[in-house]
Amino acid sequence: MNWLSRLTTPGVARMFDKRDTPENLWIKCPISGEMVFHKDLEAGQHVTPAGHHMRIGPDARFKYTFDKEWSEIAIPEVAKDPLKFKDDKPYPHRLAAARKKTGREDAMAIAVGQIQGVETTVLVQDFAFMGGSLGMAAGEAFIKACDEAVERRTPLVVFTAAGGARMQEGALSLMQMPRTTLGIQSLRDHKLPYIVVLTDPTTGGVTASYAMLGDVHIAEPGALIGFAGPRVIEQTIREKLPEGFQRSEYLLDKGMVDKVVHRKDLPKTLGNILRVMLKRPKANIAVKTAEPSEA
Amino acid sequence: MSDPTRTYLDFERPIAELDAKIEELEGVMARNGEDGPDLGDEIAKLRQKSSDQLQALYAKLDPWRKTLVARHPERPHLKDYYKHLIEDFEELCGDRRFSNDDAIIGGLGRFRGRSVVVLGHEKGHDVQTRIKHNFGMARPEGYRKAIRLMDMAEQYDLPVLTFVDTSGAYPGIGAEERGQSEAIARSTERCLTLGTPMISVVTGEGGSGGAIALAAANAVLMLEHSIYSVISPEGCASILWRDSARAKDAATAMKVSAQDLLQLKIIDAIIPEPVGGAHRNPQEAIRRVGDQMEQSLSQFEGLSPVQIRQRRRERFLSIGRSLLNG
């Protein structure tokens, strides 16, 4: 609120509000400190010239991943605030704020489309929604994505991004660890590939469940991936952590991920892996003949 | 009889004072022998008062006090449960990959006549054993040992009993390096794919992923004053308020008690503790745990591996869904 909003009608104020977003036009690269113009950043799939992979939400991810169109699948409804959780603010207020900020119901979005011509179910976790936290809604969305994949006989690709479980749902969020694992069992029972793409950051209960149960683990460069957060580890062992600890490249070195792949190469890598797993012919033939999905 | 070595929790101070008074009077009586005043009535009165207060206090413990009781150093430990409930126990060690983790102890044994595989967290009871068992905080090797023993249970058609008591999996450099997350995820997965009955009981702290890795079972039980949570109350407080001293508020907000979890349909049954908590009468607490585990186990005996998996699957999938229309 400012003097303008007090003096003008809501319509006029809104007009001025919309223009008032200069802070989003230039984004600072966390690696190099370079200021990058937002249009250039978008053109580069939100990877800065220095190679930093910025966090992105479901819309951008779907766009970068699918060949053409995709159709979104609504995530299931869940019980609202069963714990009546309150810290400084009641949990429903935090949820409402996150919904307003992201335009989504919760931290996960599901879509179906083609990756290099392979019909695939894709689940994207959105760190912008309460830190991507795994609560009942995210857990149900994950199970829904598995069910959709089984019903449509498609592989499932999951892009993870989360600080961990959603504390505001207490043990109900903890239960999403075995629950999501049951979803993966359905995929395994039907021999449907389950591929995890770990993005920055993926920690806590999310890493300790579905993020580490993929047939294949791919990580985006430089992503923080671990069980305990660096702060917790430092407090426990009272030492500074080594440079690069818990980053994608470190996990590759330790044998926890199969590949570290640049964002722009992900569709090709995913398509290639899926096509081989599913015994489909090479992508260059199939992509040309692929029909646009009936979204 | 009051026990001079007993550890009293802060909120038990009135009880501690009464018990000290009783002890003092008993001392006076013993010293004076027959010549002294008869303090028997006085002592009996104080005992009654102490016992009444203890009962009243424990009948309405708040979530934070329950947390303190769940962590009580004299609460029965894994080794006590094994000693009293598992005959012919043979500990089996190691993950066959890297090392043996003493935070999780498992093996073969007999539970009331049945051959079983047992697994659980051991926190240790003094400085030396606490270090040996890493305060019950397992490393990847612990979970990989658990997976190995569950594989064996499957192979030989043995039920699995687990005793959960951990503040959480260990957050350390080595643990991360060797895939703590993967180990937990695989252990949880192994519980869920197991074709034999699995019964878990949270005896103290059920701390986060480190607990669920041994507790994705057909039936999950909790002792009356144990807790089960997604993050420790201290951890929750330090994230929400950047102040771990507000752990009490976090414990309340997260609903960590057995009573709350039963209401949320996350657990199947609560095992009542003796008055004043399991640590005041460990033998009785352990016997009750054994009784409830036996009863739960009997519900799954005779079912096929497919049915057992299916029941476990339905159990977990229904969690939370039942709250939507309720």
Contacts between the chains, C-beta under 8 A, distances in Angstrom:
chain1	res1	chain2	res2	distance
A	77	B	324	6.9
A	78	B	320	6.5
A	78	B	324	6.3
A	79	B	320	6.3
A	79	B	323	3.8
A	79	B	324	4.6
A	79	B	326	7.8
A	82	B	264	6.6
A	82	B	320	7.8
A	82	B	323	5.0
A	83	B	253	7.1
A	83	B	254	7.1
A	83	B	255	5.1
A	85	B	253	5.4
A	85	B	254	7.5
A	86	B	253	6.4
A	87	B	240	4.5
A	87	B	241	6.8
A	87	B	249	7.9
A	87	B	253	6.6
A	88	B	240	7.6
A	88	B	241	7.5
A	136	B	320	4.7
A	139	B	320	7.4
A	140	B	320	7.5
A	140	B	321	8.0
A	143	B	317	7.4
A	164	B	231	7.9
A	165	B	208	7.7
A	165	B	230	4.7
A	165	B	231	7.1
A	166	B	230	7.9
A	167	B	230	6.1
A	167	B	231	5.8
A	167	B	236	5.2
A	167	B	239	6.8
A	167	B	240	7.0
A	167	B	254	6.6
A	169	B	230	7.6
A	170	B	229	6.4
A	170	B	230	5.8
A	170	B	253	7.9
A	170	B	254	4.2
A	170	B	255	5.0
A	170	B	256	7.0
A	170	B	260	8.0
A	171	B	228	5.5
A	171	B	229	5.9
A	171	B	230	5.8
A	171	B	254	7.6
A	171	B	255	7.3
A	171	B	256	7.3
A	171	B	261	5.8
A	171	B	264	7.0
A	171	B	266	5.3
A	172	B	264	6.3
A	172	B	266	6.9
A	172	B	319	7.1
A	172	B	320	5.4
A	172	B	323	7.9
A	173	B	230	5.1
A	174	B	208	6.4
A	174	B	209	7.6
A	174	B	212	6.0
A	174	B	228	7.8
A	174	B	229	7.2
A	174	B	230	4.0
A	175	B	212	7.8
A	175	B	266	6.1
A	175	B	316	6.7
A	175	B	319	4.8
A	175	B	320	6.7
A	177	B	185	7.8
A	177	B	188	5.9
A	177	B	209	6.2
A	177	B	212	5.2
A	177	B	216	8.0
A	178	B	188	5.5
A	178	B	191	7.4
A	178	B	192	6.0
A	178	B	212	6.2
A	178	B	216	4.1
A	178	B	316	5.0
A	179	B	316	5.3
A	179	B	317	6.4
A	179	B	319	6.8
A	179	B	320	7.9
A	181	B	185	7.2
A	181	B	188	5.5
A	181	B	189	5.1
A	181	B	192	5.7
A	181	B	216	7.5
A	182	B	192	6.1
A	182	B	313	5.5
A	182	B	316	5.9
A	182	B	317	6.2
A	184	B	189	7.5
A	185	B	189	7.7
A	185	B	192	6.6
A	185	B	193	6.8
A	185	B	313	7.7
A	204	B	209	7.7
A	205	B	208	7.0
A	205	B	209	5.4
A	205	B	230	7.1
A	207	B	181	3.8
A	207	B	185	7.7
A	208	B	169	7.6
A	208	B	180	7.4
A	208	B	181	4.4
A	208	B	184	4.1
A	208	B	185	5.4
A	208	B	188	7.9
A	208	B	209	4.2
A	208	B	213	7.9
A	209	B	184	7.7
A	209	B	185	5.2
A	209	B	188	6.5
A	209	B	209	7.5
A	210	B	185	7.4
A	211	B	181	7.1
A	211	B	185	7.6
A	212	B	179	7.5
A	212	B	181	4.8
A	212	B	182	4.2
A	212	B	185	4.3
A	212	B	186	7.6
A	213	B	185	5.2
A	213	B	186	7.4
A	213	B	189	6.2
A	226	B	176	5.3
A	226	B	180	7.9
A	226	B	181	7.0
A	227	B	169	6.6
A	227	B	171	7.0
A	227	B	175	7.2
A	227	B	176	6.2
A	227	B	180	4.1
A	227	B	181	4.2
A	227	B	184	7.1
A	227	B	209	7.5
A	228	B	169	7.9
A	228	B	171	3.2
A	228	B	172	7.9
A	228	B	175	7.8
A	228	B	176	6.9
A	228	B	180	7.4
A	232	B	171	4.9
A	232	B	235	7.5
A	233	B	171	4.9
A	233	B	172	6.4
A	233	B	173	6.7
A	233	B	176	7.1
A	236	B	170	7.9
A	236	B	171	5.1
A	236	B	172	6.4
A	237	B	172	5.8
A	237	B	173	6.7
A	241	B	173	7.1
A	242	B	173	7.7
A	245	B	173	7.2
A	245	B	176	7.5
A	246	B	176	6.2
A	254	B	177	5.5
A	254	B	178	7.5
A	254	B	179	7.0
A	255	B	179	7.5
A	256	B	179	5.2
A	256	B	181	7.9
A	256	B	182	6.1
